[in-house]
Amino acid sequence: MTGVFVANLIAAAFLNLATQAIQIGAYAARYAGVTTGRIATAISLFSLFVTASRLASLFLTPALGALADTTANPAIAAHAAVSPAALARFDTQMRIVVAAGSIGILVGAFLMPAFIVLFVRGVRAFERLGSIPAAMLRLVDPRVQLALVRAVRIPSFARLRSLPYRSLPRRLLVFNTVIMAVYAIGVVAAYYASVLNLNARGTAIGLSGLVNGIGTIAFSLFVDPTSAYIVDQTVREERPVDDVRAMIVALVATAFLGTLIAQLILYPAAVYIAAASHIFVRPH
């Protein structure tokens, strides 16, 4: 299909990949908190990484907007609906962006050992220096960079299988899967809807904040507290450390599964958002 791989698509796909990789890397803060016994500091670094992933996502929206405008503008100029060919091309582009997020999760999983080393060193550097910026500057130290590179390795399948996944609450894994599916398409589906409903493009895009807001609330209610409680139990020696390792692997796996489910619900979600836009804007 011609015209699919344009500069804005490449930028959007790369930014979504980076956002998801950073967000997955933030899971390492939980394990670093157990290793160092500095839960509060580890949570602070976790929040820093999550904020960085949110910042990266801010640069994603202009690229998505450019793709949507390129698709919608010819139809608006002709006072017609978007042609089937243009809609099919745009659908492919949006699915590539979502797929890039799936790849980003795999990248974050592959780099997880390096993220763990990064967080552990970050916690200890903060204790010595008393400043997050000063601790972050330690990343330019060649010795730290070498340690991060050496930490990257593929874990053995036998080791992954031996982790105690049955000790994890099932609701944690179910909620994480659903929430990641929503996150993966929240913004993408809104821009998709703006192409389906040309009369309410701005309204459709604005609804992305509502979708992601619901996902954020659900994450704060059902996923984050449960994972934090498991870490607290481990620090109090009420759970083995392997439970935290199993939790990280399970959260990564369910996050990846969520992005696969997102491919299935992308178009229905866009149609739903486009229809919901009519509540606020009715064509004359």
Sine and cosine of phi, psi and omega as CSV:
sin_phi,cos_phi,sin_psi,cos_psi,sin_omega,cos_omega
0.00,0.00,0.85,-0.53,-0.07,-1.00
-0.97,0.26,0.50,-0.87,0.07,-1.00
0.98,0.20,0.17,0.98,-0.01,-1.00
-0.98,0.19,-0.80,0.60,-0.12,-0.99
-1.00,0.04,0.99,0.17,0.05,-1.00
-0.98,-0.21,0.15,-0.99,-0.09,-1.00
-0.87,0.50,-0.67,0.75,-0.02,-1.00
-0.91,0.42,-0.55,0.83,0.05,-1.00
-0.92,0.39,-0.70,0.72,0.01,-1.00
-0.88,0.48,-0.67,0.74,0.01,-1.00
-0.90,0.44,-0.71,0.71,-0.01,-1.00
-0.90,0.44,-0.67,0.74,-0.01,-1.00
-0.90,0.43,-0.69,0.72,0.00,-1.00
-0.90,0.44,-0.69,0.73,-0.01,-1.00
-0.91,0.42,-0.63,0.77,0.04,-1.00
-0.92,0.38,-0.62,0.78,0.07,-1.00
-0.87,0.50,-0.74,0.67,-0.03,-1.00
-0.90,0.43,-0.65,0.76,0.00,-1.00
-0.87,0.50,-0.74,0.68,-0.02,-1.00
-0.92,0.38,-0.62,0.78,0.01,-1.00
-0.89,0.45,-0.68,0.73,0.02,-1.00
-0.92,0.40,-0.66,0.75,-0.01,-1.00
-0.90,0.44,-0.63,0.77,0.06,-1.00
-0.93,0.37,-0.63,0.78,0.02,-1.00
-0.87,0.49,-0.46,0.89,0.01,-1.00
-0.90,0.43,-0.39,0.92,0.05,-1.00
-0.86,0.51,-0.45,0.89,-0.03,-1.00
-0.89,0.46,-0.37,0.93,0.00,-1.00
-0.89,0.46,-0.54,0.84,0.03,-1.00
-0.88,0.48,-0.74,0.67,-0.02,-1.00
-0.92,0.39,-0.60,0.80,0.03,-1.00
-0.89,0.45,-0.58,0.82,0.04,-1.00
-0.90,0.43,-0.63,0.78,0.04,-1.00
-0.93,0.37,-0.69,0.72,-0.06,-1.00
-0.90,0.44,-0.68,0.73,-0.07,-1.00
-1.00,-0.04,-0.32,0.95,-0.07,-1.00
0.97,0.24,0.16,0.99,-0.01,-1.00
-0.95,-0.31,0.97,0.24,-0.10,-0.99
-0.90,0.44,-0.72,0.69,-0.07,-1.00
-0.89,0.45,-0.68,0.74,0.01,-1.00
-0.92,0.40,-0.64,0.76,0.03,-1.00
-0.90,0.44,-0.63,0.78,0.04,-1.00
-0.90,0.43,-0.60,0.80,0.04,-1.00
-0.89,0.46,-0.68,0.73,0.04,-1.00
-0.93,0.37,-0.58,0.82,0.08,-1.00
-0.86,0.51,-0.71,0.70,0.01,-1.00
-0.90,0.45,-0.58,0.81,0.03,-1.00
-0.90,0.44,-0.69,0.73,0.01,-1.00
-0.92,0.39,-0.67,0.74,0.02,-1.00
-0.89,0.45,-0.65,0.76,0.05,-1.00
-0.89,0.46,-0.64,0.77,0.03,-1.00
-0.89,0.45,-0.63,0.78,0.03,-1.00
-0.93,0.38,-0.60,0.80,0.05,-1.00
-0.91,0.41,-0.62,0.79,0.03,-1.00
-0.89,0.45,-0.67,0.74,0.03,-1.00
-0.89,0.46,-0.58,0.81,-0.01,-1.00
-0.93,0.37,-0.41,0.91,0.04,-1.00
-0.91,0.42,-0.53,0.85,0.03,-1.00
-0.98,0.18,-0.25,0.97,0.02,-1.00
-0.95,0.30,-0.62,0.79,-0.11,-0.99
-0.89,0.45,-0.64,0.77,0.05,-1.00
-0.89,0.46,-0.60,0.80,0.02,-1.00
-0.92,0.40,-0.66,0.75,0.07,-1.00
-0.91,0.43,-0.65,0.76,0.02,-1.00
-0.88,0.47,-0.63,0.78,0.03,-1.00
-0.91,0.42,-0.63,0.78,0.04,-1.00
-0.90,0.43,-0.67,0.74,0.01,-1.00
-0.92,0.40,-0.66,0.75,0.01,-1.00
-0.90,0.43,-0.66,0.75,0.01,-1.00
-0.87,0.49,-0.56,0.83,0.01,-1.00
-0.98,0.21,-0.66,0.75,-0.13,-0.99
-0.99,0.11,-0.55,0.84,-0.14,-0.99
-0.85,0.52,-0.69,0.72,0.04,-1.00
-0.87,0.49,-0.61,0.79,0.02,-1.00
-0.93,0.37,-0.63,0.78,0.02,-1.00
-0.91,0.42,-0.68,0.73,0.01,-1.00
-0.89,0.46,-0.55,0.83,-0.01,-1.00
-1.00,0.00,0.02,1.00,-0.04,-1.00
0.81,0.59,0.72,0.69,-0.02,-1.00
-0.65,-0.76,0.13,-0.99,0.07,-1.00
-0.98,0.20,0.31,-0.95,0.04,-1.00
-0.90,0.44,0.72,-0.69,-0.04,-1.00
-0.91,0.40,0.46,-0.89,0.03,-1.00
-0.83,0.56,-0.62,0.79,-0.01,-1.00
-0.91,0.41,-0.70,0.71,0.01,-1.00
-0.91,0.41,-0.62,0.78,0.01,-1.00
-0.92,0.40,-0.63,0.78,0.03,-1.00
-0.91,0.42,-0.65,0.76,0.03,-1.00
-0.90,0.44,-0.69,0.72,0.00,-1.00
-0.91,0.41,-0.64,0.77,0.05,-1.00
-0.85,0.52,-0.70,0.72,0.03,-1.00
-0.88,0.47,-0.66,0.75,0.00,-1.00
-0.90,0.44,-0.68,0.73,0.00,-1.00
-0.91,0.42,-0.60,0.80,0.02,-1.00
-0.94,0.34,-0.53,0.85,0.07,-1.00
-0.92,0.40,-0.64,0.77,0.04,-1.00
-0.89,0.46,-0.70,0.71,0.03,-1.00
-0.90,0.44,-0.66,0.75,0.02,-1.00
-0.89,0.45,-0.56,0.83,0.05,-1.00
-0.88,0.47,-0.57,0.82,0.08,-1.00
-0.90,0.43,-0.62,0.79,0.06,-1.00
-0.89,0.46,-0.69,0.73,0.04,-1.00
-0.90,0.44,-0.61,0.79,0.02,-1.00
-0.88,0.48,-0.61,0.79,0.05,-1.00
-0.90,0.44,-0.67,0.75,0.04,-1.00
-0.90,0.43,-0.63,0.78,0.05,-1.00
-0.89,0.45,-0.71,0.70,0.03,-1.00
-0.88,0.47,-0.61,0.80,0.03,-1.00
-0.92,0.40,-0.66,0.75,0.01,-1.00
-0.90,0.44,-0.58,0.82,-0.03,-1.00
-1.00,0.01,0.05,1.00,-0.07,-1.00
-0.81,0.58,-0.71,0.70,0.04,-1.00
-0.85,0.53,-0.61,0.79,0.03,-1.00
-0.93,0.37,-0.62,0.78,0.05,-1.00
-0.89,0.46,-0.63,0.78,0.02,-1.00
-0.89,0.46,-0.73,0.69,0.06,-1.00
-0.86,0.51,-0.66,0.75,0.00,-1.00
-0.88,0.48,-0.71,0.71,-0.02,-1.00
-0.93,0.35,-0.68,0.73,0.01,-1.00
-0.87,0.49,-0.73,0.68,0.03,-1.00
-0.90,0.43,-0.59,0.81,0.01,-1.00
-0.90,0.43,-0.67,0.74,0.03,-1.00
-0.89,0.46,-0.72,0.70,-0.03,-1.00
-0.93,0.36,-0.60,0.80,0.05,-1.00
-0.92,0.40,-0.61,0.79,0.03,-1.00
-0.90,0.43,-0.62,0.78,0.02,-1.00
-0.89,0.45,-0.61,0.79,-0.01,-1.00
-0.97,0.25,-0.66,0.75,-0.16,-0.99
-0.99,-0.13,-0.42,0.91,0.01,-1.00
0.95,0.32,0.33,0.94,-0.04,-1.00
-0.52,-0.86,0.78,-0.63,0.04,-1.00
-0.91,0.42,-0.73,0.68,0.03,-1.00
-0.85,0.53,-0.66,0.75,0.01,-1.00
-0.91,0.41,-0.62,0.78,0.04,-1.00
-0.91,0.41,-0.61,0.79,0.02,-1.00
-0.92,0.38,-0.52,0.85,0.03,-1.00
-0.91,0.42,-0.31,0.95,0.05,-1.00
-0.90,0.44,-0.30,0.95,-0.01,-1.00
-0.91,0.41,-0.39,0.92,0.00,-1.00
-0.98,0.17,-0.15,0.99,0.04,-1.00
-0.93,0.38,0.84,-0.55,-0.01,-1.00
-0.84,0.55,-0.54,0.84,0.01,-1.00
-0.91,0.41,-0.63,0.78,0.04,-1.00
-0.92,0.38,-0.68,0.73,0.01,-1.00
-0.89,0.46,-0.62,0.78,0.03,-1.00
-0.92,0.40,-0.63,0.78,0.03,-1.00
-0.90,0.43,-0.61,0.80,0.02,-1.00
-0.92,0.39,-0.67,0.75,0.01,-1.00
-0.91,0.42,-0.67,0.74,-0.01,-1.00
-0.92,0.39,-0.43,0.90,-0.03,-1.00
-0.97,0.26,-0.36,0.93,-0.04,-1.00
-0.95,0.30,0.87,-0.49,0.02,-1.00
-0.34,-0.94,0.43,-0.90,0.01,-1.00
-1.00,0.05,0.86,-0.51,0.00,-1.00
-0.93,0.37,0.48,-0.88,-0.01,-1.00
-0.94,0.33,0.59,-0.81,0.00,-1.00
-0.89,0.45,-0.59,0.80,0.01,-1.00
-0.89,0.45,-0.63,0.78,0.01,-1.00
-0.92,0.40,-0.66,0.75,0.01,-1.00
-0.90,0.43,-0.64,0.77,-0.01,-1.00
-0.93,0.38,-0.46,0.89,-0.08,-1.00
-0.99,0.17,-0.15,0.99,-0.04,-1.00
-0.94,0.34,0.52,-0.85,-0.10,-0.99
-0.99,0.14,0.95,0.30,-0.03,-1.00
-0.92,0.40,-0.47,0.88,-0.03,-1.00
-0.91,0.41,-0.29,0.96,0.00,-1.00
-0.98,0.18,-0.15,0.99,-0.04,-1.00
-1.00,0.04,0.61,-0.79,0.06,-1.00
-0.90,0.43,0.74,-0.67,-0.02,-1.00
-0.90,0.43,-0.56,0.83,-0.03,-1.00
-0.89,0.45,-0.51,0.86,0.04,-1.00
-0.88,0.48,-0.70,0.71,-0.05,-1.00
-0.95,0.30,-0.62,0.78,0.01,-1.00
-0.91,0.41,-0.74,0.67,-0.01,-1.00
-0.90,0.44,-0.64,0.77,0.00,-1.00
-0.90,0.43,-0.62,0.78,0.04,-1.00
-0.88,0.47,-0.75,0.66,-0.04,-1.00
-0.91,0.42,-0.70,0.71,-0.04,-1.00
-0.91,0.42,-0.64,0.77,0.02,-1.00
-0.92,0.39,-0.56,0.83,0.07,-1.00
-0.89,0.46,-0.64,0.77,0.02,-1.00
-0.93,0.36,-0.72,0.69,0.01,-1.00
-0.86,0.51,-0.65,0.76,-0.10,-0.99
-0.89,0.46,-0.48,0.88,-0.07,-1.00
-0.87,-0.49,0.02,1.00,-0.07,-1.00
-0.79,0.61,-0.83,0.56,-0.01,-1.00
-0.97,0.24,-0.66,0.75,-0.05,-1.00
-0.88,0.48,-0.71,0.70,-0.01,-1.00
-0.90,0.43,-0.56,0.83,0.02,-1.00
-0.91,0.41,-0.68,0.73,0.05,-1.00
-0.93,0.36,-0.57,0.82,0.09,-1.00
-0.87,0.49,-0.69,0.72,0.01,-1.00
-0.89,0.45,-0.55,0.83,0.00,-1.00
-0.91,0.42,-0.41,0.91,0.07,-1.00
-0.99,0.10,-0.53,0.85,0.03,-1.00
-0.96,0.28,-0.56,0.83,-0.04,-1.00
-0.86,-0.51,1.00,0.04,-0.07,-1.00
-0.94,0.35,-0.35,0.94,-0.01,-1.00
-0.98,0.22,-0.25,0.97,-0.04,-1.00
-0.66,-0.75,0.74,0.68,-0.06,-1.00
-0.89,0.46,-0.75,0.67,-0.02,-1.00
-0.90,0.43,-0.63,0.78,0.02,-1.00
-0.90,0.43,-0.69,0.73,0.00,-1.00
-0.88,0.48,-0.69,0.72,0.01,-1.00
-0.91,0.42,-0.63,0.78,0.01,-1.00
-0.90,0.45,-0.47,0.88,0.00,-1.00
-0.94,0.35,-0.25,0.97,0.04,-1.00
-0.88,0.48,-0.57,0.82,0.04,-1.00
-0.90,0.44,-0.60,0.80,0.03,-1.00
-0.92,0.40,-0.69,0.73,0.00,-1.00
-0.89,0.46,-0.77,0.64,-0.01,-1.00
-0.93,0.37,-0.51,0.86,0.05,-1.00
-0.90,0.44,-0.66,0.75,0.06,-1.00
-0.89,0.45,-0.65,0.76,0.04,-1.00
-0.89,0.45,-0.64,0.77,0.01,-1.00
-0.91,0.42,-0.68,0.73,0.03,-1.00
-0.89,0.45,-0.69,0.72,0.00,-1.00
-0.89,0.45,-0.64,0.77,0.03,-1.00
-0.89,0.46,-0.68,0.73,-0.02,-1.00
-0.93,0.37,-0.45,0.89,-0.04,-1.00
-1.00,0.02,-0.60,0.80,-0.22,-0.98
-0.90,-0.44,-0.47,0.88,-0.09,-1.00
-0.98,-0.21,-0.82,0.57,-0.10,-0.99
-0.88,0.48,-0.73,0.68,-0.01,-1.00
-0.90,0.44,-0.62,0.78,-0.01,-1.00
-0.92,0.40,-0.70,0.72,0.02,-1.00
-0.91,0.41,-0.61,0.79,0.03,-1.00
-0.91,0.41,-0.61,0.79,0.01,-1.00
-0.91,0.41,-0.63,0.78,0.05,-1.00
-0.89,0.46,-0.65,0.76,0.04,-1.00
-0.90,0.43,-0.70,0.71,0.01,-1.00
-0.87,0.49,-0.68,0.74,0.04,-1.00
-0.88,0.47,-0.60,0.80,0.01,-1.00
-0.93,0.38,-0.67,0.74,0.02,-1.00
-0.90,0.44,-0.58,0.81,0.03,-1.00
-0.99,0.15,0.08,1.00,0.03,-1.00
0.90,0.44,0.47,0.88,0.11,-0.99
-1.00,0.01,-0.24,0.97,0.06,-1.00
-0.72,-0.70,0.47,-0.88,0.10,-1.00
-0.97,0.24,0.38,-0.93,0.00,-1.00
-0.88,0.47,-0.49,0.87,0.01,-1.00
-0.87,0.49,-0.41,0.91,0.05,-1.00
-0.90,0.43,-0.62,0.79,0.03,-1.00
-0.94,0.34,-0.64,0.77,0.06,-1.00
-0.88,0.48,-0.69,0.72,0.02,-1.00
-0.89,0.45,-0.62,0.78,0.00,-1.00
-0.89,0.45,-0.68,0.73,-0.01,-1.00
-0.90,0.44,-0.72,0.69,0.01,-1.00
-0.88,0.47,-0.68,0.74,-0.02,-1.00
-0.92,0.39,-0.63,0.78,0.03,-1.00
-0.91,0.41,-0.64,0.77,0.05,-1.00
-0.90,0.43,-0.71,0.70,-0.03,-1.00
-0.90,0.44,-0.68,0.74,-0.01,-1.00
-0.95,0.30,-0.51,0.86,0.09,-1.00
-0.90,0.43,-0.68,0.74,0.04,-1.00
-0.90,0.44,-0.68,0.73,0.04,-1.00
-0.87,0.49,-0.62,0.78,0.02,-1.00
-0.87,0.49,-0.63,0.77,0.01,-1.00
-0.94,0.34,-0.48,0.88,0.08,-1.00
-0.94,0.34,-0.66,0.75,0.06,-1.00
-0.89,0.45,-0.54,0.84,0.00,-1.00
-0.85,0.52,-0.56,0.83,0.04,-1.00
-0.88,0.47,-0.57,0.82,-0.03,-1.00
-0.96,0.27,-0.56,0.83,-0.10,-1.00
-0.98,-0.20,0.05,1.00,-0.05,-1.00
-0.86,0.52,-0.83,0.56,-0.05,-1.00
-0.91,0.42,-0.73,0.69,0.06,-1.00
-0.85,0.53,-0.61,0.80,0.01,-1.00
-0.92,0.40,-0.64,0.77,0.03,-1.00
-0.91,0.43,-0.67,0.74,0.03,-1.00
-0.89,0.46,-0.66,0.75,0.00,-1.00
-0.90,0.43,-0.70,0.72,0.01,-1.00
-0.91,0.41,-0.65,0.76,0.04,-1.00
-0.87,0.49,-0.66,0.75,0.01,-1.00
-0.93,0.37,-0.65,0.76,0.00,-1.00
-0.91,0.42,-0.44,0.90,0.02,-1.00
-0.88,0.47,-0.47,0.88,0.00,-1.00
-0.92,0.39,-0.30,0.96,0.06,-1.00
-0.90,0.43,-0.57,0.82,-0.06,-1.00
-0.99,-0.13,-0.53,0.85,-0.05,-1.00
-0.77,-0.63,0.83,-0.56,0.05,-1.00
-0.91,-0.42,0.79,-0.62,-0.01,-1.00
-0.91,0.42,0.57,-0.82,0.01,-1.00
-0.99,0.14,0.00,0.00,0.00,0.00
